[in-house]
Amino acid sequence: MEAYLVDWLNLFFRWFHVIAGVAWIGASFYFVWLDLSLREPPQWKKEKGIKGDLWAIHGGGIYEVAKYELEPEAMPKKLHWFKWEAYTTWLTGFALLCVMYYWGADQYLIDPSKMELTQLQAIGISLGFLVGGFVFYEALIKSPLQKFPKVFGALLFAGLTFAAYALGEIFSDRAAYLHVGALIGSIMAGNVFFGIMPAQRELVRAIEAGEKPDARPAQFAKLRSTHNNYFTLPLLFIMISNHYPMTYGHEHAWLILALISFNAAFVRHYFNLKHQGNHKPWILVVGLVFLFAIIGFMLPKPVNTDAAVVSDAAIVTISEQRCASCHAAKPTQPGFTSAPAGIALESIDELNANKPRILQAVKTNYMPLANMTKMTDDERAQMIRWAQSLSN
């Protein structure tokens, strides 16, 4: 019953997290596009304090949008605040982290082959990385380095790359990637909660008090918003990488994450420039070439086909000992109510039917999950040779 309820909690928070994330990233993309697409308004609008305007058509209607330099002539009775999209995304994401990786730490978070940890130790390290990473970002953005974007970006990239490497040495491969995503998401939500919202509240307070608003907090909030914009594509990649063990299961997984994230942010820069009317297609070309280079770097190493042939009986035995506790019609592994992805590996026919998946999962060290069934290197090599020979 507990495993069944955990599955529902996992499904609920994952679904809620995706819905909130779509709303948050959609709003972020829209407002960055809007800011960068604003054009100089006519004189009569300038006299009203309007910094830029934009005309658009969508859903059968024409819209006129204007942005004030700071304060309008009169505050509206109702002012919409964009904040709960970010807060809800972070809250549901953290809830999902707790349900899947903290509650199920033995299955999803801890990899005994890397580091022997208790559940509490693993959770403590996880929280320490999230808090420490956020503090590192806040120290950077509040330092004079925020005035030097290239230096700031290089240090931030180096810090996140180090986090990816360190986490990969401690946690299971999938958990390591997930934690880098959780760290980036925490930084983004922190930008909203600790930076953008206080600046906006101060702006509204000054206007309502009849004071001249200070432009500096608003400019700082805009900087944080821009950082969030560049974080989005790397974060989305981490979210979907969960389904592709060739990424987080690679022997240089931390480097793969760093390279793909850098390339994603680089491509995002193209669109930000394009919104300003600065069209530079070479950025997309370089990004595509770089992606192909990453794909080439990740190509699986060839398997020695001259090695001894592995019998079906040997593979069934290995599967019974290392795989079928989860991948069975009735799993015996605690925490599983059904075979993951509906894949049972109890007979040679089932193994043959899933040989491409087996090859990918075993070759990338994705399976067994966190190697909790203690598959040996020799057993892994046998399964790879068996699956490779059948795939040729």
C-alpha positions as CSV (number, residue, x, y, z in Angstrom):
1,M,0.0,0.0,0.0
2,E,2.8,2.4,0.8
3,A,4.5,1.9,-2.6
4,Y,1.1,2.5,-4.3
5,L,0.6,5.8,-2.4
6,V,4.1,6.9,-3.1
7,D,3.5,6.3,-6.8
8,W,0.4,8.6,-6.6
9,L,2.3,11.3,-4.7
10,N,5.1,11.1,-7.3
11,L,2.6,11.4,-10.2
12,F,0.7,14.3,-8.6
13,F,3.7,16.4,-7.7
14,R,5.4,15.6,-11.1
15,W,2.2,16.7,-13.0
16,F,1.7,19.8,-10.9
17,H,5.4,20.6,-11.2
18,V,5.3,20.4,-15.0
19,I,2.1,22.6,-15.2
20,A,3.6,25.2,-12.9
21,G,6.9,25.1,-14.8
22,V,5.2,25.7,-18.1
23,A,3.4,28.7,-16.7
24,W,6.6,30.1,-15.2
25,I,8.9,29.6,-18.2
26,G,6.2,30.8,-20.5
27,A,5.8,34.0,-18.6
28,S,9.6,34.4,-18.4
29,F,10.0,33.9,-22.1
30,Y,7.2,36.2,-22.9
31,F,8.4,39.1,-20.7
32,V,12.0,38.8,-21.9
33,W,10.8,38.8,-25.5
34,L,8.5,41.8,-24.7
35,D,11.3,43.8,-23.0
36,L,13.7,43.1,-25.9
37,S,11.1,43.8,-28.5
38,L,10.0,47.2,-27.2
39,R,10.6,50.0,-29.6
40,E,10.8,53.8,-29.1
41,P,7.3,55.2,-28.6
42,P,5.9,58.4,-30.1
43,Q,6.5,61.7,-28.3
44,W,3.1,61.8,-26.7
45,K,3.7,58.5,-25.0
46,K,7.2,59.6,-23.9
47,E,5.6,62.6,-22.2
48,K,3.5,60.1,-20.2
49,G,6.7,58.3,-19.0
50,I,6.4,55.4,-21.4
51,K,9.8,53.9,-22.2
52,G,8.8,51.6,-25.0
53,D,5.7,50.1,-26.7
54,L,4.7,47.2,-28.9
55,W,1.8,46.2,-31.0
56,A,0.9,42.5,-31.5
57,I,-1.9,40.3,-32.7
58,H,-2.9,37.0,-31.1
59,G,-6.1,35.0,-30.7
60,G,-8.1,37.2,-33.1
61,G,-7.3,40.4,-31.3
62,I,-4.8,43.3,-31.6
63,Y,-2.9,44.3,-28.5
64,E,-1.1,47.5,-27.6
65,V,1.5,47.0,-24.8
66,A,3.5,49.8,-23.2
67,K,6.3,49.8,-20.5
68,Y,6.8,52.8,-18.2
69,E,10.3,54.0,-17.4
70,L,9.4,53.7,-13.7
71,E,6.0,55.0,-12.6
72,P,2.8,55.6,-14.6
73,E,0.7,58.8,-14.2
74,A,-1.7,57.0,-12.0
75,M,-1.5,53.5,-10.5
76,P,-4.2,51.1,-11.6
77,K,-6.7,49.7,-9.1
78,K,-5.6,46.1,-10.0
79,L,-2.0,45.3,-10.7
80,H,-1.1,41.7,-11.6
81,W,2.0,40.2,-9.9
82,F,3.9,37.3,-11.5
83,K,5.2,35.3,-8.6
84,W,3.2,32.2,-7.8
85,E,4.2,30.6,-11.1
86,A,7.8,30.5,-9.7
87,Y,6.9,29.7,-6.1
88,T,4.6,26.8,-7.1
89,T,7.2,25.4,-9.5
90,W,9.9,25.3,-6.8
91,L,7.5,24.0,-4.1
92,T,6.2,21.2,-6.2
93,G,9.8,20.4,-7.4
94,F,11.1,20.2,-3.8
95,A,8.1,18.0,-2.9
96,L,8.9,15.7,-5.8
97,L,12.6,15.6,-4.6
98,C,11.4,14.6,-1.1
99,V,9.0,11.9,-2.3
100,M,11.3,10.3,-4.9
101,Y,14.8,10.9,-3.8
102,Y,14.6,11.4,-0.1
103,W,11.8,8.9,0.7
104,G,13.3,6.5,-1.9
105,A,16.9,7.4,-1.1
106,D,18.0,3.7,-1.2
107,Q,16.6,3.2,-4.6
108,Y,17.2,6.6,-6.4
109,L,19.7,8.7,-4.4
110,I,22.4,6.5,-2.9
111,D,24.8,4.5,-5.0
112,P,26.9,2.3,-2.7
113,S,29.5,1.7,-5.4
114,K,30.3,5.4,-5.2
115,M,29.8,6.2,-1.5
116,E,28.3,4.3,1.4
117,L,25.8,6.6,2.9
118,T,22.8,6.3,5.3
119,Q,19.6,7.9,4.2
120,L,20.0,10.8,6.6
121,Q,23.6,11.4,5.4
122,A,22.5,11.5,1.8
123,I,19.7,13.9,2.4
124,G,22.0,16.1,4.4
125,I,24.5,16.3,1.6
126,S,21.7,17.0,-0.9
127,L,20.3,19.9,1.2
128,G,23.9,21.1,1.8
129,F,24.6,21.3,-2.0
130,L,21.3,23.1,-2.7
131,V,21.8,25.7,0.1
132,G,25.5,26.1,-0.6
133,G,25.0,26.5,-4.3
134,F,22.4,29.2,-3.7
135,V,24.6,31.1,-1.3
136,F,27.4,30.9,-3.9
137,Y,25.2,32.5,-6.5
138,E,23.9,35.2,-4.2
139,A,27.5,36.0,-3.2
140,L,28.5,36.4,-6.9
141,I,25.5,38.5,-7.9
142,K,25.9,40.8,-5.0
143,S,29.6,41.3,-5.6
144,P,31.2,43.8,-8.0
145,L,31.6,40.9,-10.4
146,Q,27.9,41.3,-11.5
147,K,29.1,44.4,-13.4
148,F,31.4,42.2,-15.5
149,P,29.0,39.7,-17.3
150,K,31.7,37.6,-18.9
151,V,33.7,37.1,-15.7
152,F,30.5,36.5,-13.7
153,G,29.2,34.0,-16.3
154,A,32.5,32.1,-16.3
155,L,32.6,31.8,-12.5
156,L,29.0,30.7,-12.3
157,F,29.5,28.2,-15.1
158,A,32.6,26.8,-13.3
159,G,30.7,26.6,-10.0
160,L,27.8,24.6,-11.6
161,T,30.2,22.4,-13.5
162,F,32.1,21.6,-10.2
163,A,28.7,20.8,-8.6
164,A,27.9,18.4,-11.4
165,Y,31.2,16.7,-11.0
166,A,31.1,16.5,-7.2
167,L,27.5,15.3,-7.1
168,G,28.4,12.6,-9.7
169,E,31.0,11.3,-7.3
170,I,28.6,11.0,-4.5
171,F,25.1,10.2,-5.7
172,S,23.6,7.9,-8.3
173,D,24.1,9.2,-11.9
174,R,20.5,10.2,-12.4
175,A,20.3,11.8,-8.9
176,A,23.4,13.8,-9.7
177,Y,21.8,15.4,-12.8
178,L,18.6,16.0,-10.9
179,H,20.4,17.8,-8.2
180,V,22.1,20.2,-10.6
181,G,18.6,20.9,-12.0
182,A,17.3,21.4,-8.5
183,L,20.1,23.8,-7.7
184,I,19.5,25.9,-10.9
185,G,15.7,25.9,-10.1
186,S,16.4,27.0,-6.6
187,I,18.6,29.9,-7.8
188,M,15.9,30.9,-10.3
189,A,13.1,30.8,-7.6
190,G,15.4,32.7,-5.3
191,N,15.9,35.4,-7.9
192,V,12.2,35.9,-7.9
193,F,11.7,35.7,-4.1
194,F,14.8,37.5,-2.8
195,G,15.5,39.8,-5.7
196,I,12.7,40.6,-8.2
197,M,9.7,40.7,-5.8
198,P,11.4,43.0,-3.2
199,A,12.4,45.4,-6.0
200,Q,8.9,45.5,-7.3
201,R,7.4,46.0,-3.9
202,E,9.7,48.9,-3.3
203,L,8.8,50.4,-6.7
204,V,5.1,50.2,-5.9
205,R,5.6,51.5,-2.4
206,A,7.5,54.6,-3.6
207,I,4.9,55.4,-6.3
208,E,2.0,55.1,-3.8
209,A,3.9,57.2,-1.3
210,G,4.4,59.9,-3.9
211,E,8.2,59.5,-3.9
212,K,10.5,59.3,-6.9
213,P,11.3,55.6,-7.3
214,D,15.0,54.5,-7.2
215,A,15.8,52.9,-10.6
216,R,18.7,50.8,-9.2
217,P,16.6,48.0,-7.5
218,A,14.5,47.7,-10.7
219,Q,17.7,47.4,-12.8
220,F,19.1,44.7,-10.4
221,A,15.8,42.8,-10.6
222,K,16.0,43.0,-14.4
223,L,19.5,41.4,-14.2
224,R,18.2,38.5,-12.1
225,S,15.3,38.0,-14.6
226,T,17.8,37.9,-17.5
227,H,19.9,35.3,-15.6
228,N,16.7,33.2,-15.2
229,N,16.1,33.4,-18.9
230,Y,19.5,31.9,-19.7
231,F,19.0,29.2,-17.1
232,T,15.7,27.9,-18.7
233,L,17.0,25.8,-21.5
234,P,19.7,24.0,-19.5
235,L,17.1,23.3,-16.8
236,L,14.6,21.9,-19.3
237,F,17.4,19.6,-20.7
238,I,18.1,18.3,-17.2
239,M,14.3,17.6,-16.7
240,I,14.1,15.5,-19.9
241,S,17.5,13.9,-19.5
242,N,15.9,11.6,-16.9
243,H,14.6,9.6,-19.9
244,Y,18.0,9.3,-21.6
245,P,20.6,7.4,-19.6
246,M,23.2,7.9,-22.4
247,T,23.6,11.4,-20.9
248,Y,23.8,11.0,-17.1
249,G,25.1,7.4,-17.5
250,H,28.1,8.5,-19.6
251,E,31.5,8.0,-18.0
252,H,32.0,11.8,-18.3
253,A,28.4,12.7,-17.4
254,W,29.4,15.9,-15.6
255,L,31.2,17.1,-18.7
256,I,28.3,16.2,-21.0
257,L,26.0,18.2,-18.8
258,A,28.3,21.2,-18.8
259,L,28.7,21.1,-22.6
260,I,25.0,20.7,-23.4
261,S,24.0,23.4,-20.9
262,F,26.6,25.8,-22.3
263,N,25.3,25.2,-25.8
264,A,21.7,25.6,-24.7
265,A,22.4,29.0,-23.1
266,F,24.4,30.0,-26.2
267,V,21.5,29.2,-28.5
268,R,19.2,31.1,-26.1
269,H,21.4,34.1,-26.6
270,Y,20.6,34.0,-30.3
271,F,16.9,34.5,-29.6
272,N,17.5,37.2,-27.1
273,L,19.6,39.1,-29.7
274,K,16.9,38.4,-32.4
275,H,14.2,40.0,-30.2
276,Q,16.2,43.2,-30.3
277,G,16.4,43.1,-34.1
278,N,20.0,41.8,-34.0
279,H,19.8,38.7,-36.2
280,K,22.9,36.6,-36.0
281,P,22.2,33.2,-37.6
282,W,25.9,32.1,-37.2
283,I,25.1,31.5,-33.5
284,L,22.6,28.8,-34.5
285,V,25.1,27.3,-36.9
286,V,27.8,27.2,-34.3
287,G,25.4,25.7,-31.8
288,L,24.4,23.0,-34.2
289,V,28.0,22.1,-35.0
290,F,28.8,22.1,-31.3
291,L,25.9,19.7,-30.7
292,F,27.1,17.3,-33.4
293,A,30.5,17.4,-31.8
294,I,29.0,16.5,-28.4
295,I,27.1,13.6,-30.1
296,G,30.3,12.4,-31.6
297,F,32.1,12.6,-28.2
298,M,29.4,10.6,-26.6
299,L,29.4,7.7,-29.2
300,P,29.5,4.3,-27.4
301,K,32.8,2.5,-27.4
302,P,32.9,-0.6,-29.7
303,V,32.3,-3.9,-28.0
304,N,34.8,-6.7,-28.4
305,T,32.9,-9.2,-30.5
306,D,35.7,-11.8,-30.4
307,A,35.1,-12.5,-26.7
308,A,33.4,-15.7,-25.7
309,V,29.7,-16.0,-26.6
310,V,27.3,-15.7,-23.7
311,S,24.6,-18.3,-23.5
312,D,20.9,-17.5,-23.0
313,A,21.0,-19.5,-19.8
314,A,23.7,-17.4,-18.3
315,I,21.8,-14.2,-19.2
316,V,18.6,-15.5,-17.6
317,T,20.5,-16.3,-14.5
318,I,22.1,-12.8,-14.4
319,S,18.7,-11.2,-15.0
320,E,17.1,-13.3,-12.2
321,Q,19.7,-12.1,-9.7
322,R,20.2,-8.5,-10.8
323,C,17.1,-7.3,-12.8
324,A,14.0,-9.4,-12.1
325,S,13.5,-8.2,-8.5
326,C,12.0,-5.0,-10.1
327,H,11.4,-6.1,-13.7
328,A,8.8,-8.8,-13.0
329,A,5.1,-9.2,-13.2
330,K,5.1,-9.2,-9.4
331,P,8.2,-7.3,-8.2
332,T,9.8,-8.3,-5.0
333,Q,11.9,-5.1,-4.6
334,P,10.4,-2.9,-1.9
335,G,8.9,0.3,-3.4
336,F,7.8,-1.2,-6.7
337,T,4.2,-2.2,-7.4
338,S,4.8,-3.1,-11.0
339,A,7.6,-3.6,-13.5
340,P,9.2,-0.2,-14.4
341,A,8.0,1.0,-17.8
342,G,6.0,-2.3,-18.0
343,I,9.2,-4.2,-18.9
344,A,9.5,-7.7,-17.4
345,L,12.8,-9.6,-17.7
346,E,11.9,-13.0,-16.3
347,S,12.3,-15.2,-19.4
348,I,14.6,-15.4,-22.4
349,D,11.7,-14.3,-24.7
350,E,11.2,-11.1,-22.6
351,L,14.9,-10.5,-22.6
352,N,15.2,-10.9,-26.4
353,A,12.2,-8.6,-26.9
354,N,13.9,-5.8,-24.9
355,K,17.5,-6.3,-26.0
356,P,18.0,-2.7,-27.4
357,R,16.8,-1.3,-24.1
358,I,18.9,-3.7,-22.1
359,L,22.0,-2.8,-24.1
360,Q,21.4,0.9,-23.6
361,A,20.6,0.6,-19.9
362,V,23.4,-1.7,-18.9
363,K,26.0,0.0,-21.1
364,T,25.4,3.4,-19.6
365,N,25.3,2.0,-16.0
366,Y,21.7,3.2,-15.7
367,M,20.6,-0.3,-14.6
368,P,20.4,-1.8,-12.1
369,L,19.2,1.4,-10.5
370,A,22.0,2.7,-8.3
371,N,23.3,-0.8,-8.8
372,M,21.3,-1.8,-5.7
373,T,21.4,-5.5,-6.8
374,K,25.3,-5.4,-6.9
375,M,25.7,-6.3,-10.6
376,T,29.4,-7.1,-11.1
377,D,31.6,-5.6,-13.9
378,D,31.9,-9.1,-15.4
379,E,28.1,-9.6,-15.4
380,R,27.6,-6.2,-17.0
381,A,30.2,-7.1,-19.7
382,Q,28.4,-10.4,-20.3
383,M,25.1,-8.7,-20.8
384,I,26.6,-6.1,-23.1
385,R,28.2,-8.8,-25.3
386,W,25.0,-10.8,-25.4
387,A,22.8,-7.8,-26.3
388,Q,25.4,-6.5,-28.7
389,S,25.7,-9.8,-30.6
390,L,21.9,-10.0,-30.9
391,S,21.7,-6.4,-32.1
392,N,24.2,-6.9,-34.9
